[in-house]
Amino acid sequence: MDWLPVALVIGLALIFAFTNGFHDASNSVATAIATRALSPRIAITMAAGLNLVGAFLGEGIARTIGENIIVPPDGTEGLILITAALLGAVAWNLITWWWGMPSSSTHALIGGLAGASLAAGSTVLWSGIWTDVVLPMFVSPLAGLVVAYLGMRVLVRVVGNHRRQGVDRDLRRAQVASAAAMALGHGLQDAAKTMGVVVLALSVTGHGGGDGVPWPVMVSAAVALAAGTYAGGWRIMRTLGRRIISPAPEPAQGMVAEASAAAVLYLAAVAHAPVSTTHTITSAILGTGLTGRSSAIRWGVIRRILLTWVLTFPAAAGLAALLCAVVLAL
């Protein structure tokens, strides 16, 4: 196949990576900004840089996306399928950004691949969907919530409720490190998904498909994700930073939430499991909030977030299936 259509699809994949970074910038630094541990611009710059570094560590996750979700047809039909999947995922990212709702770019992409495959009549590896989407959708938020809840309990026991105000400065300094760890984990997890799709496009068109991810693919996905993160998705930043716990998380809560979420992301990466950074950090923030007053948690916002999570996979799948069916019918 000629290189031009392949290059256009790769360009679309990089646009997805940009929207992923833009949409998920809040995952790494929303609480650090809310607690004033970092200024907004310094936080976003740090997150973008560490996203760039982390992107080079997630090759195993890229292989999971490229091999365990669908078996696309070769040639033009396979390229159309991948294009529809990417457009469905990008559209859902932009819709949820406009709503200010933290949703999973990972689940949007995998949903897009599944929906487009169904419309094209190609094979969907439902066992891979189960292990890489359905189970992580429950396990990673639960792990983030439990680890953050227990971590906050331990911190309160060590420091004490009355002394927490006195150590806020030290906790803000620790939060810089926890936000950095979260940003590195986000780059590790999320850039790999774009890499996997690009490798899939190269494979179905006969331009690649060997073991590993080519370095140009790694670099371009890393730069696109970092650029999107630097652009910053401020609507979702406000939701995670100020609308889950009212009026805003304390430095102790922010530090524990970020450290807990980062730990879950790194453990998942060891298993080459593509988990949602959005689900993990959101549930970790809630976990720290559960150690305080129940009235401080905005349960209405939590319900809207959960509804968005449930809708992400079928919505992206439906958009991608519709696009794929229309194009194939022309």
N, C-alpha and C positions, 0 to 999 in steps of 0.2 A: 504494500500500500504506500501511496505517496506520503511524504513527511508532513505536508501542510495540515491535513485534518488531524493527524496525531498531535501536531504542535498546538493546534487550537484547543484540543481536549486537555492537553497538559496545562495550557494557559488557564483553562476553566478550573482545573484542579488547584492551581495556585491561587485563583480567586477564592475558592472554597477555603483554602488554608488561611488567607487573609481574613475572611469573615469569621473563621474559627478563632483566630487570635483576637480580632475586634470584639467578638461576642463574649469570649472567655477571659478577657483581660482582668475582669473583676475577680476571677477565681483566685488569683495569686495575691492581690494587694488590696481588695476592698476593705477588709478589716484593718489592715495596717494604715490605710488612709483615714478610716473612720475613727481610729483611736489616736490619730496624729503621731503615730510612730514614724511615718514618712510623709513627705509632701506628695501631692498627686503626681507631679511631673517626675520627681526622683523615683517614686514607686513604679511608675509605668516604664521609665527608662531601665530600671533594674530588671523588671519582669521581662521586658523585650530582650535584653541581653542574655538572661538566663534561659529564656525560651529557645534562643538561638543555640546555646550550648547544649541544652537538653535534647534538642532535636536529633543530635548525632548519636544518641544513646539508645534509640528505640527501634532498631532494625528488626528485632524479633516480633514486635507488635505489627510492624509493616507487613511481614510475611503472613501473619494471621489474617489481616484484612485482605490481602491479595489472594489467599489460597483457601480460606475456611468459610467464606460467606456465599459465593456464587460460583458457577461454572459458566462463564459467558461464551457465546459463539465467537468464532474467529471472524476477522474482517470488519466490514462496514457495520454489520448489525451489532457486533460487540461494542464497537465504538459509539454507536447511537445509544445503546443501553447505558454505557458508562456516562455519557453526556447527560442523559435524562436523570440518572441518579445524582449527579453533581448539581444539576439545576434544582432538583427537588430539595436537596440538603441546603443549598445556598438560600433558596426562597424561605425555607422554614427558619433558618438562622436569622434572616432579616426580619421576619414576622415577629419572632419572639424577642428580638432586640427592641423592636418598636414598642412591644408590650412591656418591656422592662423585666421580662421573666427569664431567669436562668434555666436554660434547657441544654440538653446534651447534643453537641455537634457530632459526637461519635454515633449516637443512636439515629440522628438524622441521616448521616451518611450511609449507615448499614441499612436503615429503612429504605432509603432511596435505591440502593443496589438491589434489595429484595423486591421492591415494587416494580422496578424497571425490568427485572428478570422475569417476573410473573407475566408482565405485559408482552414480553418478547417470546414467551414460551420456553425459556431456558431454565436450567437447573438451579434451584435455590437449596443450599446445604442447610436444611433446617436444624440439623444437629449443631452446626456451627453457630447459627442464630441463637439457639438455646444456650449454648455454653458461653458465647461471647457477647450476648445482648441481654437475654432474659435473666439468667442467673446473676451477672454483674449488676443489673439494674436493681436487684434486691440486696445483694451481698455488699456491694461497695458503699451505698448509703448507710446500711445498717452498721457496717464496720466503722465508718467515719463517725457515726453518732455515738456508738458504744465507746470507742477509743477516746473520743473527745470528752464524753461524759465522765469516764473514769479518770482521765488525765486531769480534768478540772477538779474532781473530788480530791485527788491526791494533792494538787497544788494548794487547795484551800486548807487541807489538813496540815501541810507543811508550813505554809505562810500564815494562815489564819485569816478569817474574814476582816478583822479590824486592822491588820497590818498591810492588807493589799494596797491601800491607798499610798502607804509609805514606800512601797517598792514599785510603784507604777513606772518610775523612770527606768529602772532595771528591766522591767517587763517589756517596755517599749523597745529597748535595745535588743532584747531577746527576740522580739517580734520581727525585727529586721532580718534576723537569721531564719526564722520560721517562714517568713514571706518569700525569702530567697529560695528556700528548700521547696516550697510549693511551686514557685515559678519554674524551677528546674524540672520538677515532676510533670508540670503541665507541658513543657516542651518535649519531654521524653515520651509522653503518652500521645499528644495530639498531632504533632508533626508526622508521626509514623503513619497515621491514617491516610494523609495525603500521599505519602510515599507509596503506600500499598496500592492506592488507586492508580497512580501514575505507572507503576510497574505492571499493573493489570492491563492498562491501555497499551503499553509497549508490547506486552505478551500477545494480546489478541490480534495485533497488527503485524506481528512478525519482526518487531524491532528490538526485541529483548526477551526477558523472561527466564534468565538463568538464576543461579543462587545469588542471594544478596541484593542489596539496593545500590544502584550505581551512584557514585559520588555526586555527579551533577544533579541527580534527583534529590539527594539528601540536602545539598546546599540550597537549591531553589526552594524546597519545601520549608526549610529552616528559616530562610530569609523572609518568605511570604508570611509565615506564622508570626515571626518577630515584628514585622512591619505592621501587621494587623493589631498586635498587642500594643505597640507603641501608639497607634491611633486611638486606642482606648474606647471601650463601650460604656460610656458614663451612665446610661439609663440603667443597665443591669448593676453597675457599681453601686448605685444608690439603693437598689433592692437588697443586695447582699450586705452592704455596709450599715444600713440604717433602718430597713423595713422588716427584718426578721426579728431582731431584738430591739426594743424601744427603750430609750432614745437611740442608743448605739452600743455595740459591744465594748466592754472594758478591755484594757491592754491584756489582762490575764486571759480573758476569753478569746481575744484575737490570736494571741500567741499559741494557745493550746489548740484552737481550731485548725490553724495553719499547719502546725507540727503534726497533728493527728492525720489530717488529710494527706499530707506529703508522705507519711509513713505508709498509708494504704496504697498510694500510687506507686511507690517504689516496690512494695511487695507484689503488686499486680504485674509490674513490669518484669520482675524476675520470672513470673509464670507466663510471660508473653500474652497477658490478658488485657485487651483494650477496654479499660473501665472509663467511666465518665468522671472527669475532673470536676465538672459542675455539680453532679449529684453528691460527690464525696465531700467537697468543701461546704456545700449548703447544709448537708446533714450534720457535719462537724460543728458548724456554727450553732445549729439547733441543739446539738448535744451539750455544748457549753451553756446555752441558755436554760436548759432544763435543770441545771444545778442552782438556779436562782429563783426569782419570783415567776410563777406561771403567767401572771398578768403582764410581764415584760415581753412575752412572746406574742407576736401578732399572728394568731392562728388563722385568720382570714387570708393573710399573705401566704402562709404555709399551704393552705388548701389550694390556692390558685397555682402555686409552684408545682404541687403534686399532680394537679390536673394537666399542666403543661408537660410534665414528664410522661404521663400516660399517653398523651396525644402525639408525642414527638415521632415515635416509630411509625404508626399508621398514617399520620399526616404527611410525612416525608415520602413514605411508600406510595401513598395515593397520588401525590403531585408527580412523582417520577413515573409512575405507571401511566398516568394520563398523557404526559409528554411523550413517553416512549411509544404508546399506542398511536398517538396522532401522527408522529413522524413516520413510523413504519407503515401507516395506512396511506401515506402520500405516494 
